[in-house]
């Protein structure tokens, strides 16, 4: 009698296992399986999956975005600085336009250099002369400069 139950139990278990295998096959084939095993296409190419690679790629993309935003800020800052520098340089050029006195002083320095004075000595002499005297031409300067006794 024990043999009869053993055969029935083994038949029941084998049929149950067979149905489970068939059901699993069809569930997997139809896509109803809850625990799918994902196989990468790269596996066929011999590629070894590295989970850190995705982290590194994400980090690289993040850093590239930061770089581009910093470059944009730098461009804007440079543009603002260029605008203010242009305004300042325009104001400086207006203030530093050569006047008759400046060009006269330069010509007087050149005249003394042509007459043998060193550049520094000529500048000092012309500065001290113009503090004490006022002339309108280089000729007047030369005449007045050599009339005065030099120390």
Backbone as a ProteinNet text record, in pm:
[ID]
protein_1_A
[PRIMARY]
XXXXXXXXXXXXXXXXXXXXXXXXXXXXXXXXXXXXXXXXXXXXXXXXXXXXXXXXXXXXXXXXXXXXXXXXXXXXXXXXXXXXXXXXXXXXXXXXXXXXXXXXXXXXXXXXXXXXXXXXXXXXXXXXXXXXXXXXXXXXXXXXXXXXXXX
[TERTIARY]
79	0	85.7	198.1	289.1	345.3	357.1	408.8	308.3	181.6	80.6	85	101.6	108.3	236.8	344.6	472.5	465.7	410.4	396.4	306.6	194.6	99.8	165	236.7	301.7	410.7	492.4	598.2	539.3	428.8	361.8	306.4	244.9	190	303	412.5	525	586.7	603.8	662.3	569.1	438.2	343.9	343.8	348.1	351.5	478.2	591.5	719	714.5	657.4	644.9	558	444.3	358.4	430.2	504.6	579.8	683.9	753.5	854.8	789.2	679.9	610.2	555.2	496	442	554.2	665.1	778.7	831.1	839.8	887.9	796.5	666.2	573.5	565.7	575.9	578.2	701.3	814.5	937	931.7	875.7	867.1	769	660.4	559.5	592.4	687.4	725.1	650	577.1	501.4	586.3	709.1	794.8	829.4	818.8	846.6	996.9	1071.7	1215.8	1294.3	1299.5	1369.2	1519.1	1592.5	1737.9	1777.7	1842.1	1881.5	2021	2030.9	2159	2192.6	2309	2350.4	2389.3	2368	2412.2	2563.5	2627.7	2773.2	2837.3	2759.8	2814	2858.4	2783.5	2818.3	2949.8	2981.8	3103.8	3225.2	3203.6	3313.8	3337.8	3239.5	3250.4	3224.2	3306.2	3286.8	3218.7	3106.2	3028.5	3096.6	3111.3	3170.7	3071.3	3011.5	2912	2971.4	3102.9	3166.9	3174.9	3170.9	3180.9	3063.5	2944.2	2827.2	2841.3	2896.1	2916.6	3016.3	3122.6	3222.9	3166.3	3087.8	3027.1	2932.1	2854	2764.6	2844	2954	3038.7	3101.1	3145.6	3204.3	3101	2979.7	2874	2844.5	2841	2816.3	2926.4	3051.6	3163.7	3165.6	3130.1	3122.8	3016.7	2903.7	2800.2	2850.3	2922.5	2977.6	3077.9	3162.6	3262.5	3194.2	3091.8	3023.2	2953.1	2895.3	2830.2	2934.3	3050.7	3156.1	3212.7	3225.9	3272.9	3173.7	3045.5	2943.5	2950.3	2966.5	2979.4	3104.7	3212.5	3337.8	3320.4	3251.6	3226.9	3146.3	3042.1	2959.9	3041.2	3123.3	3207.1	3307.8	3369.6	3465.6	3398.2	3274.9	3201.9	3171.7	3126.8	3099.6	3226.9	3336.2	3463.7	3511.8	3492.4	3532.9	3452.9	3321.7	3237.4	3283.6	3310.2	3354	3493.6	3580.5	3715.5	3709.3	3619.2	3604.5	3558.5	3463	3416.5	3529	3605	3714.9	3823.2	3857.9	3964.1	3920.3	3791.2	3741.1	3756.3	3720.9	3734.9	3881.4	3968.6	4111.3	4165.1	4123.4	4171.4	4124.1	4003.2	3956.6	4041.6	4076.6	4155.4	4299.8	4352	4493.4	4523.5	4429.4	4457.4	4571.7	4668.6	4782.6	4740.4	4787.1	4759.7	4880.2	4865.4	4978.1	5097.3	5070.5	5178.5	5253.9	5178.3	5243.4	5329	5274.5	5353.2	5470.9	5452.1	5561.1	5671.2	5632.5	5731.1	5810.1	5739.8	5807.9	5905.2	5861.4	5949.6	6070.8	6050	6162.3	6261.6	6210.4	6298.5	6378.1	6309.9	6379.3	6485.5	6454.6	6551.4	6676.8	6658.9	6775.1	6853.2	6782.2	6851.1	6936	6880.7	6956.9	7080.5	7068.9	7182.6	7282.5	7258.5	7357.2	7321	7205.2	7164.4	7117.9	7139.6	7084.1	6934.8	6860.9	6714.9	6668.1	6720.6	6678	6713.6	6835	6876	6788.1	6753.2	6667.8	6529.6	6474.5	6341.6	6343.6	6444.9	6453.9	6468.2	6553.4	6576.1	6449.3	6378.3	6255.2	6149.2	6135.4	6036	6065.8	6189.6	6223.1	6207.3	6238.8	6223.2	6076.1	5987.8	5846.3	5777	5832.2	5775.1	5797	5910.2	5946.1	5906.2	5901.7	5877.3	5762.1	5711.4	5610.3	5650	5660.2	5692.7	5590.5	5581.7	5480	5537.1	5665.2	5726.8	5859	5908.8	6037.2	6150.5	6137.6	6241.1	6253.6	6139.1	6141.8	6205.7	6173.3	6230.4	6382.1	6432.5	6577.8	6645.9	6589.6	6648.8	6648.1	6535.8	6523.7	6606.7	6608.5	6679.7	6830.5	6884.4	7029.6	7065.5	6967	6994.5	7013.6	6931.9	6935.7	7061.2	7124.9	7241.5	7195.6	7254.5	7220	7309.7	7253	7328.8	7377.8
-116.8	0	126.7	124.4	236.2	259.6	152.8	167.8	243.1	225.2	293.5	444.2	484.7	627.2	691.3	620.1	672	702.4	615.3	635.8	753.2	764.3	873.2	1007	1010	1132.5	1174.2	1079.3	1112.9	1160.1	1099.8	1143.5	1284.2	1311.4	1444.5	1549.7	1517.7	1611.6	1636	1531.7	1550.8	1630.6	1609.6	1686.1	1832.9	1856.3	1991.9	2063.5	1994.9	2053	2083.4	1996	2014.8	2137.5	2151.3	2268.6	2397.8	2391.1	2508.4	2550.5	2455.2	2485.6	2543.6	2486	2534.3	2675.1	2696.5	2828.1	2932.5	2897.4	2990.4	3024.2	2926.6	2950.9	3048.8	3025.6	3113.7	3253.1	3259.8	3391.4	3470.6	3406.1	3473.4	3512.2	3426.3	3453	3566.1	3572.6	3675.5	3807	3807.8	3930.3	3955.5	3858.6	3874.9	3847.1	3807.4	3769.6	3892.3	3881.6	3993.7	4013.4	3908.7	3916.2	3888	3987.3	3968.6	3977.5	3899.7	3907.6	3992.9	4104.6	4193.6	4157	4134.5	4101.8	4214.6	4270.9	4382.6	4333.6	4420.5	4386.7	4385.9	4458.6	4466.1	4333.8	4247.3	4118.4	4038.7	4051.5	3980.5	4030.8	4156.9	4214.8	4190.3	4126.9	4102.1	4218	4303.4	4421.6	4383	4431.2	4406.7	4529.8	4510.2	4620.5	4672	4802.2	4866.5	4969.3	4947.1	5042.5	5179.2	5186	5314.7	5399.3	5335.8	5410.3	5506.2	5460.7	5549.3	5664.7	5636.8	5741.9	5843.9	5794.2	5884.4	5965.9	5902.9	5976.2	6084.3	6050.8	6150.4	6265.8	6233.7	6336.8	6425	6362.6	6439.4	6534.7	6485.9	6572.5	6687.8	6659.3	6763.1	6868.5	6823.3	6917.2	6998.5	6934.7	7008.6	7118.2	7089.3	7191.5	7306.4	7272.2	7376.3	7462.4	7398	7471.6	7566.5	7517.3	7603.6	7720.6	7695.7	7806.9	7907.9	7859.4	7950.8	8030.3	7964.2	8036	8144.5	8114.7	8214.2	8331.9	8302.4	8409.8	8492.6	8425.1	8495.1	8586	8535.9	8618.9	8743	8724.2	8837.5	8936.2	8883.2	8969.2	9045.7	8976.6	9043.3	9150.1	9122.7	9220.5	9343.9	9322.6	9436.5	9514.8	9440.2	9505.9	9583	9524.9	9592	9719.1	9711	9829.7	9941.1	9905.3	10008	10057.5	9967.6	10008.9	10103.2	10074.6	10161.1	10299.5	10303.8	10432.8	10506.8	10432.9	10495.7	10544.4	10459	10499.2	10618.8	10624.7	10739.6	10865.4	10853.5	10968.2	11005.1	10904.8	10933.5	11003.4	10954.9	11017.6	11162.1	11187.5	11325.8	11411.1	11353.5	11429.5	11444.4	11346.1	11345.4	11395.4	11460	11515.7	11616.3	11608.2	11698.7	11843.9	11925.3	12067.3	12135.1	12261.3	12334.2	12333.1	12346.6	12348.8	12215.8	12102.9	11971.7	11951.5	11985.2	11968.7	12066.4	12185	12281.9	12230.7	12174.4	12119.6	12006.8	11918.5	11808.2	11859.7	11959.8	12015.9	12083.9	12147.5	12212.2	12107.6	11997.6	11889	11835.1	11813.3	11764.8	11863.9	11992.5	12094.1	12087.6	12073.8	12063.7	11934.4	11827.4	11702	11718.2	11788.1	11811.5	11897.8	11981.3	12068	11998.9	11869.1	11791.8	11757.9	11798.2	11763	11616.4	11551.5	11417	11431.2	11322.7	11326.9	11371.3	11310.8	11346.6	11491.5	11533.8	11671.8	11770.3	11734.9	11822.7	11835.8	11722.9	11726.9	11814.4	11795.9	11875.9	12025.3	12054	12194.5	12258.9	12187	12241.4	12259.9	12162.1	12175.5	12296.3	12309.5	12422.8	12556.4	12558.1	12679.6	12719.8	12622.3	12653.9	12687.2	12647.5	12688	12838.6	12886	13026.4	13119.4	13068.8	13152.4	13096.8	13182.6	13136.4	13185.7	13092.7	13124.6	13057.5	13104.2	13050	12968.6	12981.4	12905.6	12846	12753.6	12689.9	12791.1	12875.8	12977.8	13069.8	13112.9	13196.8	13121.3	12991.3	12909.5	12905.2	12877.8	12865.4	12998.6	13107.7	13239.1	13271.1	13250.3	13280.1	13183.5	13054.5	12953.5	12982.5	13024.4	13046.7	13189	13279.6	13411.6	13398.8	13314.8	13298.7	13222.6	13261.3	13185.5	13053.8	12941.8	12809.5	12775.3	12714	12676	12534.6
0	0	0	63	64.7	-72.8	-151.4	-287.4	-374	-351.1	-431.1	-407	-283.5	-252.5	-302.8	-301.5	-346.5	-495	-572.8	-716	-747	-672.2	-694.5	-656.6	-544.5	-498.7	-597.5	-646.3	-742.5	-874	-917.7	-1040.5	-1023.3	-908.9	-881.1	-879.3	-814.1	-806.3	-944	-1024.4	-1157.7	-1247.6	-1238.6	-1320.7	-1274.6	-1143.4	-1089.6	-1136.7	-1129.2	-1174	-1323.5	-1401.5	-1545.8	-1575.9	-1506.8	-1527	-1485.7	-1375.6	-1329.9	-1433.3	-1491.4	-1594.2	-1718.5	-1760.3	-1880.4	-1855.8	-1736.7	-1703	-1698.2	-1636.7	-1628.7	-1767	-1852.7	-1988.2	-2061.3	-2054.2	-2124.5	-2060.8	-1928.5	-1863	-1906.5	-1911	-1953.8	-2099.8	-2181.3	-2324.5	-2354	-2278.6	-2302.6	-2232.4	-2140.5	-2072.8	-1944.9	-1892.9	-1769.6	-1645.4	-1664.6	-1552.2	-1469.2	-1336.5	-1248.3	-1226.9	-1220.3	-1192.9	-1321.2	-1406.3	-1532.6	-1509.9	-1582.3	-1580.4	-1700.1	-1670.7	-1778.3	-1826	-1953	-2014	-2109.7	-2090.6	-2174.3	-2312.8	-2411.6	-2547.4	-2556.1	-2466.7	-2467.4	-2429.9	-2366.3	-2326	-2448.1	-2557.1	-2679.4	-2737.5	-2711.2	-2764.5	-2675.8	-2561.6	-2470.3	-2376.5	-2361	-2276.1	-2131.3	-2040.6	-1898.7	-1840.3	-1777.2	-1721.1	-1595.8	-1590	-1473.9	-1422.7	-1305.1	-1255.5	-1224.9	-1195.2	-1168.6	-1294.9	-1410.2	-1535.2	-1550.9	-1516.4	-1523.8	-1425.9	-1308.7	-1209.3	-1263.6	-1325.9	-1381.8	-1497.2	-1582.6	-1694	-1643.3	-1540.3	-1481.8	-1421.8	-1355.5	-1294.1	-1402.6	-1512.2	-1622.8	-1682.3	-1703.3	-1757	-1661.8	-1532.7	-1432.9	-1436.4	-1442.9	-1446.2	-1575.7	-1687.1	-1814.1	-1807.6	-1743.7	-1728.1	-1641.6	-1533.4	-1447.4	-1524.1	-1604.2	-1681.8	-1778.3	-1847.8	-1944.4	-1874.5	-1757.1	-1686.2	-1637.2	-1591	-1547.8	-1665.3	-1780.5	-1899.3	-1938.9	-1929	-1962.4	-1865.9	-1736.1	-1637.6	-1664.9	-1702.4	-1731.9	-1853.1	-1956.3	-2074.5	-2038.9	-1957.5	-1916.6	-1834.5	-1743.3	-1659.8	-1744.7	-1840.1	-1928.6	-2012.1	-2057.4	-2137.1	-2053.5	-1927.8	-1839.7	-1812.9	-1788.3	-1760.1	-1883	-2000.6	-2123.6	-2144	-2113.1	-2127.5	-2033.7	-1907.4	-1812.5	-1847.2	-1896.5	-1935.7	-2054.4	-2149.1	-2265.3	-2221	-2127.4	-2077.9	-2007.4	-1923.4	-1850.7	-1946.6	-2045	-2137.1	-2220.3	-2254.7	-2328.5	-2242.9	-2113.4	-2023.5	-2006.4	-1995.3	-1980.1	-2104.2	-2222.6	-2345.2	-2355.1	-2307	-2308.3	-2215.9	-2098.5	-2002.6	-2047.5	-2120.8	-2154.2	-2294.9	-2356.4	-2487.8	-2474.2	-2563.6	-2548.2	-2566.4	-2476.7	-2486.2	-2549.3	-2575.2	-2633.8	-2539.6	-2409.1	-2312.4	-2310.4	-2315	-2313.6	-2437.6	-2553.1	-2675.6	-2677.3	-2624.5	-2616.3	-2524.4	-2411.5	-2318.5	-2384.8	-2454.9	-2522.9	-2629.1	-2704.9	-2807.5	-2745	-2630.9	-2561.7	-2510.7	-2458.6	-2413.8	-2531.5	-2644.1	-2764.3	-2811	-2802.2	-2843.9	-2757.1	-2625.9	-2537.2	-2562.2	-2594.7	-2626.1	-2753	-2852.2	-2975.8	-2949.8	-2847.4	-2814.4	-2721.2	-2688.4	-2613.6	-2471.2	-2424.5	-2288.7	-2284.5	-2169.9	-2150.3	-2124.4	-2147.8	-2138.6	-2000.5	-1895.9	-1760.2	-1725.8	-1765.9	-1739	-1814.5	-1938.7	-2018.8	-1955.9	-1908	-1845.7	-1720	-1636.7	-1513.7	-1545.3	-1643.3	-1677.9	-1732.6	-1819.5	-1878.8	-1770.9	-1681.3	-1573.5	-1485.1	-1445.5	-1358.5	-1432.3	-1563.3	-1641.2	-1651.8	-1678.8	-1696.3	-1564.7	-1452.8	-1324.3	-1301.5	-1350.8	-1326.4	-1441.3	-1562.1	-1681.1	-1762.9	-1850.9	-1946.3	-2084.8	-2177	-2316.3	-2405.2	-2531.4	-2619.6	-2733.3	-2760.7	-2869.4	-2822.3	-2900.7	-2869.5	-2887.3	-2987.6	-3009.4	-2888.4	-2836.4	-2716.3	-2600.6	-2589	-2481.7	-2491.4	-2612.8	-2629.9	-2598	-2647.3	-2620.7	-2471.6	-2405.6	-2263.4	-2178.1	-2219.1	-2141.9	-2136.9	-2251	-2253.5	-2207.2	-2195.3	-2136.7	-1985.6	-1922.7	-1778.1	-1739.1	-1635.7	-1591	-1527.3	-1568.9	-1517.4	-1400.9	-1300.4	-1182.2	-1191.9
[MASK]
+++++++++++++++++++++++++++++++++++++++++++++++++++++++++++++++++++++++++++++++++++++++++++++++++++++++++++++++++++++++++++++++++++++++++++++++++++++++

